[in-house]
C-alpha cells in the first residue's frame, strides 16, 4: 500500500505540467530581489529530485542556510499557489468569480462604492449563469453591506430586491446543503461497512435514510444542486441496500441532469464523471450488457470532446473510472485473460498517482486485479495482489473487501494444491470474519466446504462440489446473501469444477446467453 505522507511542497512541484513550470519561472523571474532568486533556486533543486532529500537541497543550493530552509519552503509554496491561481483564473469559474469579488473589495476599501457595486452586479450575473449559488449569495451579502452603509440609489426598492434575493438563495443553499450532508454520510457508511448484511443492517440504514431525507414539494422547481444531491443520496442508499435497479434509476437522472445542461459539464466535470461512474456500476451489477458497453464507449471517448476540461483532478478521476470499468467489462463478458493485458497500465497509473489516490481506491483496484487473475486461472498472481490487501492493517476501511479477499485467497491456495496452508488459514479466516461481524451463510458454507475438501477422496469431489453448488444457488436471490456473489462468483467456480472447464469459459457462456435475452 503506498505511503500517503510526503513533503507537500515536493508533491506540489511533482504535480506540475511543463507549461505550469515554465509559467512559474516567468512569474518568479519578475522578482529581482535576493529572496526571489533563492526560492527559484530551491524550486530548481526540488524539481530535479526524484525523492525529497533535504541534505541534497543544502548541498546543491549552498547560499540557502539550514535555518532559512523552512521559511523559504513556505514562501515557495505560497508563490507556486499564486502562480497556479493566475494560470487557472480564466479556466475555472470559481477562481474567476472570486477574483472579481476581490477587485470589488479593493474598490470598496478605496471608498469607490459605486464602482464596487457595478463590479458586484456584473459578477453576480456571472455566478448565476454558471450556477454558483454560494458565490452568488456571498456577492449579495457584500452588496447589502455597501447599501447598508452608503446611500447609492433608491434604498427602499434596493433593500427589498436584495433581501428577496438573499432569502430565496439562502433557502435553496440550505436545502442543497442538507441533501449533500445526507449523501456524504451515506458514502461514509458505505466505505466503512460496504453493503447491508442482514435485517438489522437494513433496518438501520432504512431508518437513517427516511429520518434524514425530506423530499421536496416539487423537484422540478429545485435548483441544479438540490436535484444533484437528491440523486446522489439515493444512489448511495440503493448501493448500500443492493437495489441496483433503483440505483440505475437515480444514477441516470444524475447523468441526464448534466447532459441537459452542457455548461454544468464544463463547470463541474468531476461530479459529471462521478455520475457516469455510478451509472456504470449499476449497469454492471444489473448485467445490462448493451447499455454498459454504450456508456463505457462514451467514457473512453470523453477526452476527445473539446468542451470537457481535463484538469489534473478530472484526469485522475477519468482514469480511475476508466480502468475500474474496463476491468468490470471483462468481468461482465467473462474475458478475464483479455483483461489481464491492462494490468501493467493500471499498475503504472497507481504508482504514478500513489500520493493522490486514497487507500480505498487502491484496495478496490487490487481486489479487482486479483479477481482478473483468478478468473484467468493465474492463481499465483491472484494471491500476490490479495496479499497487498491482507497485509493492510486498517480493516475499518472497506471491511467487506478484506473479508472476501480472505475467501478468494483460500480458494486460490486450494487451486494450487496448498492443502496445509488452506487448513491453517481457514481458522484465521473464520476468526477474522466473526470478529468483523461479517460471517454469513454463504461464507459459512464455503469455509466448511474448504475445511473438508482436503480430506475428500478424488472420486467423491464432484458430488461434494454439487452439494455446495445446490446450497449456494438456494441463497443466490436472498437479499442479505447476494452481496457475496457480487464479490466472489463461487457458483461459476463450482460449475467449472463440476463440468471440468475453465471458470472464464463458464462465465463467458453465461454472458452470451444474457445478451441474447
DRENPA-519591 format. One line per field, with one value per residue (C-alpha): z, y, x. Coordinates in steps of 0.02 Angstrom, whole numbers, plus 50000, padded with zeros to 5 digits. Layout:
<atoms>
c3: [Z/...]
c2: [Y/...]
c1: [X/...]
</atoms>
This chain:
<atoms>
c3: [50000/49951/50087/50087/50187/50097/50089/50025/49929/49840/49800/49726/49617/49552/49502/49388/49200/49087/49045/49230/49270/49127/49182/49362/49310/49212/49363/49483/49374/49396/49572/49560/49746/49834/49908/49735/49668/49819/49807/49620/49657/49784/49653/49526/49650/49705/49526/49481/49634/49617/49803/49935/50010/50122/50134/49944/49939/50054/49954/49783/49841/49957/49976/50066/50252/50353/50464/50309/50228/50321/50286/50107/50075/50144/50034/49879/49915/49926/49765/49672/49727/49670/49501/49479/49530/49396/49265/49310/49332/49152/49154/49323/49355/49544/49538/49407/49508/49671/49583/49535/49712/49770/49647/49714/49890/49837/49766/49923/50030/49921/49954/49772/49817/49651/49556/49682/49662/49473/49477/49603/49496/49342/49439/49520/49348/49301/49460/49424/49242/49294/49442/49583/49718/49865/49774/49718/49900/49954/49824/49882/50063/50004/49911/50068/50167/50047/50035/50224/50250/50096/50007/49824/49745/49792/49957/49981/49817/49827/50004/49952/49799/49894/50043/49925/49828/49990/50063/49905/49883/50068/50066/49910/49978/50146/50057/49945/50098/50190/50041/50015/50201/50185/50027/50114/50270/50164/50064/50226/50290/50129/50142/50320/50306/50123/50086/50210/50281/50374/50429/50568/50443/50325/50464/50524/50351/50301/50462/50443/50263/50297/50451/50358/50184/50168/49989/49906/49868/49684/49622/49455/49550/49639/49593/49498/49657/49755/49618/49606/49793/49799/49661/49746/49912/49828/49729/49887/49982/49847/49828/50016/50015/49849/49750/49588/49480/49581/49589/49398/49402/49505/49427/49254/49325/49391/49221/49122/49238/49171/48991/48990/49043/48946/49042/49203/49123/49098/49270/49370/49264/49419/49476/49300/49293/49462/49394/49244/49362/49468/49312/49251/49423/49420/49240/49286/49438/49341/49199/49067/48935/48789/48889/48989/48825/48761/48917/48930/48747/48787/48936/48833/48704/48832/48817/48631/48670/48659/48791/48930/49034/49092/49238/49340/49458/49318/49228/49388/49408/49223/49226/49391/49321/49151/49223/49350/49216/49091/49222/49255/49069/49064/49221/49136/48974/49054/48957/49104/49002/48887/49039/49106/48967/49053/49221/49185/49129/49286/49398/49312/49346/49531/49550/49461/49570/49733/49828/49761/49766/49931/50006/49973/49785/49788/49890/49763/49618/49700/49730/49551/49482/49593/49529/49349/49379/49471/49328/49203/49307/49363/49549/49594/49537/49615/49783/49754/49740/49878/49993/49967/50044/50180/50237/50250/50436/50439/50415/50459/50278/50162/50284/50151/50034/50173/50209/50029/49996/50128/50049/49874/49944/50019/49854/49759/49877/49857/49667/49686/49796/49953/50067/50226/50201/50168/50331/50429/50352/50371/50560/50549/50412/50517/50667/50559/50483/50654/50729/50584/50609/50428/50441/50330/50270/50104/50193/50322/50183/50089/50243/50299/50123/50106/50277/50221/50043/50076/50153/50018/49905/49722/49660/49784/49734/49600/49719/49852/49727/49676/49857/49890/49723/49771/49940/49862/49720/49852/49930/49768/49774/49962/49984/50128/50048/49868/49900/49920/49739/49680/49757/49732/49593/49683/49585/49420/49501/49564/49392/49316/49438/49406/49217/49218/49120/49148/49253/49125/48992/49108/49140/48956/48908/49035/48966/48789/48849/48944/48789/48687/48810]
c2: [50000/50168/50289/50447/50558/50663/50842/50944/51066/50924/50840/51002/51029/50850/50876/51024/51009/51077/51229/51263/51252/51370/51496/51487/51527/51678/51731/51706/51799/51957/51961/52033/52033/51903/51809/51791/51715/51598/51524/51496/51404/51299/51261/51207/51088/51010/50995/50888/50774/50602/50593/50729/50747/50897/50867/50868/51035/51116/51039/51096/51270/51320/51501/51434/51415/51272/51397/51480/51322/51307/51487/51478/51320/51404/51556/51449/51352/51515/51583/51421/51433/51615/51569/51424/51534/51661/51523/51446/51605/51602/51417/51398/51499/51487/51566/51692/51748/51758/51862/51992/51989/52031/52175/52240/52230/52331/52467/52463/52488/52638/52713/52690/52616/52638/52556/52414/52389/52391/52251/52152/52166/52102/51964/51911/51880/51776/51672/51649/51600/51467/51406/51457/51492/51505/51637/51723/51731/51799/51938/51983/51995/52110/52217/52227/52284/52428/52478/52470/52598/52708/52781/52747/52735/52708/52620/52559/52463/52405/52338/52234/52170/52116/52040/51943/51875/51831/51740/51637/51591/51554/51430/51344/51332/51265/51134/51080/51076/50957/50839/50845/50807/50654/50595/50616/50520/50377/50371/50368/50225/50128/50150/50085/49931/49907/49837/49779/49606/49565/49630/49730/49823/49850/49922/50036/50106/50123/50215/50328/50372/50400/50509/50619/50631/50756/50756/50924/50976/50994/50930/51020/51185/51133/51208/51109/51067/51018/50892/50832/50796/50714/50595/50566/50523/50397/50319/50285/50224/50098/50042/50006/49907/49824/49881/49911/49931/50086/50136/50140/50247/50383/50371/50400/50551/50614/50596/50667/50818/50863/50814/50932/51074/51067/51218/51117/50977/51108/51187/51027/50896/50798/50774/50726/50593/50525/50513/50412/50301/50261/50233/50105/50023/49999/49933/49812/49748/49727/49644/49761/49718/49829/49988/49957/49942/50102/50202/50137/50180/50355/50365/50307/50443/50582/50659/50688/50804/50981/51052/50935/51023/50884/50966/50860/50816/50775/50672/50574/50535/50495/50367/50296/50263/50209/50072/50018/49991/49914/49778/49770/49749/49595/49528/49552/49469/49332/49386/49379/49335/49484/49597/49549/49648/49810/49766/49842/50003/50004/49973/50117/50228/50178/50207/50374/50436/50347/50512/50565/50402/50363/50191/50139/50157/50061/49918/49903/49900/49763/49656/49680/49637/49482/49431/49453/49337/49212/49210/49179/49035/49125/49089/49138/49317/49319/49280/49411/49550/49480/49489/49677/49685/49554/49646/49812/49833/49956/49842/49982/50039/49929/49785/49689/49692/49622/49483/49425/49439/49307/49190/49215/49186/49019/48960/49014/48913/48763/48775/48774/48619/48707/48596/48627/48814/48805/48711/48835/48988/48926/48951/49126/49173/49110/49211/49366/49356/49326/49474/49585/49530/49475/49289/49250/49085/49090/49113/48977/48853/48897/48885/48720/48652/48703/48630/48459/48472/48425/48260/48210/48065/48114/48010/48099/48276/48305/48260/48375/48518/48482/48484/48654/48717/48673/48760/48920/48927/48922/49080/49173/49280/49305/49495/49478/49345/49403/49528/49380/49334/49511/49495/49309/49213/49046/48975/48992/48921/48770/48746/48747/48611/48506/48525/48515/48678/48841/48962/49101/48987/48960/49147/49189/49065/49143/49317/49262/49191/49352/49457/49353/49383]
c1: [50000/50078/50128/50025/50143/50274/50334/50186/50295/50386/50221/50153/50307/50299/50117/50159/50150/50288/50180/50147/50333/50375/50243/50303/50482/50419/50317/50463/50589/50487/50555/50729/50773/50880/50733/50658/50819/50831/50657/50681/50845/50752/50619/50751/50833/50669/50607/50759/50747/50666/50630/50632/50807/50841/51029/51041/50947/51076/51218/51152/51097/51238/51179/51024/51063/50984/50892/50817/50752/50587/50534/50596/50495/50339/50372/50399/50239/50141/50217/50178/49997/49989/50061/49940/49794/49840/49854/49687/49585/49523/49478/49394/49237/49253/49426/49370/49218/49315/49447/49314/49243/49420/49428/49262/49335/49487/49374/49267/49421/49466/49294/49240/49071/48980/49123/49123/48935/48948/49077/48974/48816/48907/48994/48830/48754/48907/48886/48701/48733/48860/48756/48872/48741/48862/48966/48806/48749/48919/48904/48728/48790/48930/48803/48696/48848/48879/48695/48678/48816/48808/48657/48691/48518/48335/48366/48186/48171/48351/48327/48175/48267/48424/48332/48219/48369/48459/48309/48275/48457/48479/48335/48400/48577/48515/48411/48556/48670/48553/48544/48733/48760/48650/48740/48909/48853/48788/48950/49049/48941/48972/49160/49157/49045/49001/48828/48694/48725/48564/48394/48474/48585/48438/48329/48468/48507/48324/48280/48430/48383/48198/48233/48359/48283/48142/48076/48046/47868/47908/48076/48054/48069/48229/48397/48527/48623/48468/48424/48604/48620/48448/48504/48672/48591/48475/48618/48720/48567/48523/48704/48711/48548/48599/48448/48541/48386/48336/48518/48515/48357/48441/48614/48538/48444/48612/48696/48550/48544/48716/48682/48532/48648/48812/48880/48874/48976/49112/49087/49076/49163/49215/49035/48983/49119/49063/48885/48946/49045/48892/48787/48915/48918/48729/48734/48872/48777/48615/48713/48642/48772/48720/48695/48854/48951/48870/48915/49093/49122/49059/49177/49326/49292/49266/49442/49409/49263/49330/49214/49274/49409/49525/49615/49735/49593/49472/49604/49638/49452/49434/49574/49516/49342/49406/49517/49386/49256/49375/49401/49213/49183/49294/49208/49040/49093/49198/49353/49475/49629/49598/49578/49750/49834/49780/49858/50032/49945/49837/49989/50079/49928/49925/50113/50109/49965/50004/50007/49837/49740/49655/49682/49502/49527/49691/49613/49472/49596/49699/49544/49485/49658/49666/49494/49551/49699/49588/49462/49602/49671/49829/49813/49993/49965/49791/49871/50007/49877/49767/49918/49926/49753/49783/49940/49849/49818/49673/49523/49400/49409/49304/49289/49193/49345/49455/49330/49308/49494/49524/49397/49467/49641/49585/49509/49665/49777/49661/49678/49867/49858/49921/49816/49914/49905/49718/49688/49794/49710/49531/49537/49611/49487/49341/49403/49426/49251/49174/49268/49215/49033/49036/49000/48852/48777/48871/49036/48998/48959/49119/49230/49154/49171/49354/49393/49328/49390/49570/49512/49385/49434/49460/49312/49197/49248/49116/48974/49048/49053/48873/48813/48892/48826/48648/48666/48734/48607/48470/48546/48582/48425/48424/48435/48559/48668/48679/48819/48937/48904/48948/49121/49153/49068/49078/48932/49026/49183/49085/49006/49181/49237/49081/49095/49286/49301/49397/49294/49308/49229/49081/49059/49082/48946/48828/48866/48822/48656/48616/48649/48525/48383]
</atoms>
